[in-house]
């Protein structure tokens, strides 16, 4: 029963996250009031990080500025971006591990 609830929650939060990122990108293209970034980050932290990454890749949401050529001296934002990417990857890996093991009842 808990597995079903967890999987339903993860599915729902990922659907909500994906469409929220898509709506924010649509609003950005139309120069309208956008969804606060803290809302987008909160959705990702609540379990929607796979959908957030998928939406970011699909819609080029908050990714174009990352493709700028690096300067000779890395800025503080470079280190923050790299550490946040590592943290997000760790979170996704942990979420995958927990979900996989719950499905296989090994935890």
C-alpha positions as CSV (number, residue, x, y, z in Angstrom):
1,X,0.0,0.0,0.0
2,X,2.8,2.4,0.9
3,X,4.5,1.6,-2.4
4,X,1.4,2.6,-4.4
5,X,1.0,5.8,-2.4
6,X,4.7,6.7,-2.9
7,X,4.6,6.0,-6.6
8,X,1.4,7.9,-7.1
9,X,2.9,10.9,-5.2
10,X,6.1,10.8,-7.3
11,X,4.1,10.5,-10.5
12,X,1.8,13.4,-9.5
13,X,4.6,15.7,-8.3
14,X,6.6,15.0,-11.5
15,X,3.6,15.8,-13.7
16,X,2.9,19.0,-11.8
17,X,6.6,20.0,-12.0
18,X,6.9,19.4,-15.7
19,X,3.8,21.4,-16.6
20,X,4.8,24.2,-14.1
21,X,8.2,24.5,-15.8
22,X,6.5,24.5,-19.2
23,X,4.1,27.2,-18.1
24,X,6.9,29.3,-16.8
25,X,8.8,29.0,-20.1
26,X,5.6,30.0,-22.0
27,X,5.2,33.0,-19.8
28,X,8.8,34.0,-20.4
29,X,8.4,33.9,-24.2
30,X,5.3,36.1,-23.9
31,X,7.0,38.5,-21.5
32,X,4.4,37.9,-18.8
33,X,4.7,37.6,-15.1
34,X,6.6,34.4,-14.4
35,X,6.4,31.7,-11.8
36,X,8.8,32.4,-8.8
37,X,12.0,30.5,-9.0
38,X,11.6,29.4,-5.4
39,X,8.4,27.6,-6.5
40,X,10.2,25.8,-9.3
41,X,13.0,24.7,-7.0
42,X,10.6,23.6,-4.2
43,X,8.7,21.4,-6.7
44,X,12.0,19.8,-7.7
45,X,13.0,19.2,-4.1
46,X,9.7,17.7,-3.2
47,X,10.3,14.9,-5.7
48,X,9.8,16.5,-9.1
49,X,13.5,16.7,-10.0
50,X,13.4,14.2,-12.8
51,X,10.6,16.1,-14.5
52,X,12.4,19.4,-13.7
53,X,15.5,18.2,-15.5
54,X,13.5,16.9,-18.4
55,X,11.5,20.1,-18.8
56,X,14.7,22.2,-18.5
57,X,16.3,20.1,-21.3
58,X,13.1,20.0,-23.5
59,X,12.2,23.7,-23.2
60,X,15.8,25.0,-22.7
61,X,14.4,26.4,-19.5
62,X,17.1,28.3,-17.5
63,X,19.9,26.6,-19.5
64,X,20.9,28.9,-22.3
65,X,23.1,31.1,-20.1
66,X,25.0,27.9,-19.0
67,X,26.4,27.6,-22.5
68,X,28.4,30.8,-22.4
69,X,32.1,30.3,-22.8
70,X,34.0,30.1,-19.6
71,X,36.2,33.0,-18.5
72,X,39.8,32.7,-17.5
73,X,38.8,33.0,-13.9
74,X,35.8,31.0,-12.7
75,X,33.2,33.2,-11.0
76,X,31.5,32.3,-7.7
77,X,28.4,31.5,-9.6
78,X,30.3,28.9,-11.5
79,X,31.2,27.1,-8.3
80,X,27.6,27.4,-7.0
81,X,26.2,26.1,-10.3
82,X,28.6,23.1,-10.3
83,X,27.8,22.3,-6.6
84,X,24.1,22.6,-7.2
85,X,24.3,20.3,-10.2
86,X,26.1,17.7,-8.1
87,X,23.6,18.0,-5.3
88,X,20.7,17.6,-7.8
89,X,22.4,14.5,-9.3
90,X,22.9,13.0,-5.8
91,X,19.2,13.7,-5.0
92,X,18.0,12.0,-8.2
93,X,20.3,9.0,-7.7
94,X,19.0,8.7,-4.1
95,X,15.4,9.0,-5.2
96,X,16.0,6.3,-7.8
97,X,17.7,4.0,-5.3
98,X,14.9,4.3,-2.7
99,X,12.2,3.8,-5.3
100,X,13.9,0.8,-6.9
101,X,14.5,-0.8,-3.6
102,X,11.0,-0.2,-2.4
103,X,9.6,-1.9,-5.5
104,X,11.9,-4.8,-4.9
105,X,11.4,-4.8,-1.1
106,X,15.1,-4.8,-0.2
107,X,15.1,-1.8,2.1
